[in-house]
């Protein structure tokens, strides 16, 4: 299984272009619940190409430190966000952020927590966080039932050898409570979706690290599978991914 710090290196453009963003109302919820101030410093851990970082910058209007170990993904975020003076790109990881002790007012992780080495990451979060120790974990949870497309797409993924090990669906509330050290968590959900033509469907599929790489024999097999899926399930030339944006907020103990 690929190291989580390098596994998306060959997927950067597809990841940036085809992965879902996060509803602004979800970030507003975080802002209100945590009472975020404009002088706050927020560490966005595992920030990737900056999809969530950009929404945090736009809604929170405070300093955001995007911590990402993958050079290619970090570079993409820098290209898109460096014109914003509140954006800070950090070459670091969840267990070694390189941020100063007691320097962050809030820590966020979007679509990233399931990749973390939990115990050293917990130690590092406690080192950098200020009271009241807000930690925010967010996922776009892709629905797997409800339409023929969603169900058939999930069937395709289950054939892939690495899928069961790489999905965030293996992370449950108990794991989050254990990590934060507090069972008094706030949980909220928001609706989210994407509509794609075939090129978009292809890009979304191959943005995932557990799908075959370009140039492999299995890559063309999956192209053919996606063509058949799109032919049978598209409506007026589009298929729709449906997500529930899930937010867990808690004060780290």
N, C-alpha and C positions, 0 to 999 in steps of 0.2 A: 504493500500500500504506500502511495506517495506521501512524502513529508508534507504536512499541511502548509508549510511556509513557502513551498515552491510549486505546489500542485496546480495552481491556476496560471502559471507563467505563460503557457501557450494558449490561453483562452481570453487574454486581456480584452481584445477588441469586441469579441462576442459578449463578454461579461458586461462591459461598459454599455454597449448598445442595446442589449436585449434582456438584461435582468430587470426586474421591476424596481421602481423607486418606492418611496414610502409616503402615504397620504400626509399632507401638511397638517390635517386635523389630528393625526396621531402624534406628531411632534408638538403641536399646541397642547395636547393633553399632558405630555411629559413636562412641558414648560410650566403649565399651571400647577400640576401635582407637586413638582419639586420646587416650585417658586423660583425659577431660574432668573438670575439677574444679569444685566448686560456686562457687569464686570467679572462674571464667572469665567473659569477656565474648565473646559470639558475635554476629557480624553476619549476619543472614539477609537476603540481598540479593534484591530483587524479591519481597518477601514477600506482596504481593497482599492478599487478605482475611484472611490469617493462618492458613490451613489448616495449613501446616507449622510456623509459629511456635508454634502452640498445642501441637503434639506435642513440639517442642523444649523448651518451657517445662516440660511435664509430666514428661518423661523426664530431661532434663539437669539440671534444678533449678539453673540458673545464669542470669545476666543475658543476655537476648536483645534485640538491637537490630534491630528490623524496619524495613528500609530500603525504601521504596516511593514512586515518583514520582507514582502515580495517586491523586489526592485522594479519589475516591469509594471506591476499594478500601482505601486506608489508613484512611479513616474507619470503614469496616465492621470492620476489625481492631481499631481503638480501642474501638468499641462493645462488642465481644465480649471483649477481653482486658485492658482498662485496670485492672480490679480486681486483676490480678496485679502485684505490686510489682516483679517481675523483668522485666516487659515494658516496652520503650521504643520508642515510635513515632517514626520518623525520616523527614522529608520529604527524600528524596535519591534518587539513582540509582546504578547500578553504577559509572559513571565519575566521579561526584561524590557520595560518600556523606555528606559533611559531618562524618564522624567524625574524631576526633583522630588524629594520626600515632601509629603504633605503639601502638594502644589495644585491638586485638582479638586474642583468643587463637585464634579460629577463624572462618572465613568459610564460610557455606553458601549454596547457591542451589538451590531446589526448583522444578522445572518453569519455569526462568527463564533459564538460561545461553544458550540459543539465541537469545534476544532481545538479548543484550548487544552493545554496540560493543566488540569484543574488545581492541584495543590500549589505548585509554584506560582500560578497565576493569582490565586487567592492571596498569597503572601505579598505579591507585588501590588495588587489592588489596595490592600490595607496599608502598604507603605506610602502610596502616592495620594490617597484620598483624604480630604478634609471633612470634618463634621458638617452636616449630619450623615455623611458617608453614602450618598445616593449612588446606587448601581442600577443601570437600566439595560435589560436584555430584550432584543427585538428580533422577530422572525416574520418573513412573509411565508406563511404556511400554505402551500399549494393544495387546493382541494383535489381529491382523487375520485370523487363520486359526484353524480348529479347530472352529467351529460355523457353522451357516448364518447366524445373526444377526451374528456378528463379520464374516463375509465380505461380507454384503450391506450392513452399515453402512459398511464401508470403501469399497464401490463408490459409495455415496451421496456420501461425502466427496470422492471423486476427481472428481466432476462440478463441485464448487465451485471457482471461479477462483483463490481465494487459498490453498487448502489446501496445495498443494505448496510454497508459500513460507513458510507459517506453522508447519509441523510441526517438532517437535524431532527427528524421525527423520532430518533432514538432518545432524545433528551426530554425528560418530563419535569413536572413541578418539583418533585422530591429532590432531584439533582440540583435544581436551581436553589431551593431552600437550603440545602446542605452547603452549597457554595457560598451563598450570601451569609449563612449562619443565622437566618431569621425566617421564621415561617409566616410572619406578618407581611405578606407581599400584596401589592396592588396589581391586579390583572385586568387588562382591557383589550378589546379587539376592535378592529376597523376593517371595513370592506375594501378590497383592492382587486384590480384585474388588468389584464393586457389582451389586446386583440392583434393577431398577426396574420399576414398573408403567408405563403409558403416559405419565402426567404426569411421572414421573421421567425417562423416556427423552427426552421433549420438552425438559425442563429441562437435561439433560446435553448434548443436541445444541446448544441455543442458548446454552450457556455458552461456546462456542468463538467467538472473534472473527471467524473466517472464514465463519461461517454468516450467513444474511440477517437483517437487523434487523427488529424488530416494525414492522408498518405498511407494509412493502414488498411488492410483488407476489410476489416469490420466497418470502417468509415463508410464505404460505398454500400455495404449491406444496410446500414442504418439510414442512409439517404433514401434507398429504395423503400424501406419500411415507412419512413416519414411521408414519402410521396403517396403511398397507399393510404396511410392514416388521413392525410389531408384530403385526398380525393373522396373518401367515404364520410368524413365528418365536418367538412367546412360548410359554413352558411354564408352565401353571397360572397365567397372568396376569402373568408376569414375564419379562424378558430380562436376560441377565447380561453385563456388561462384565468382561473378564479382563485383568489387568495384570501386568507384571513390574516391581516397584520396583527400579530400577537405581541403584547407588551407586558413585561414583568418588571415592576419597580420595587426596590427594597433598600433598606438602610443596612449596609454591611456591618456585621457584629464582629 
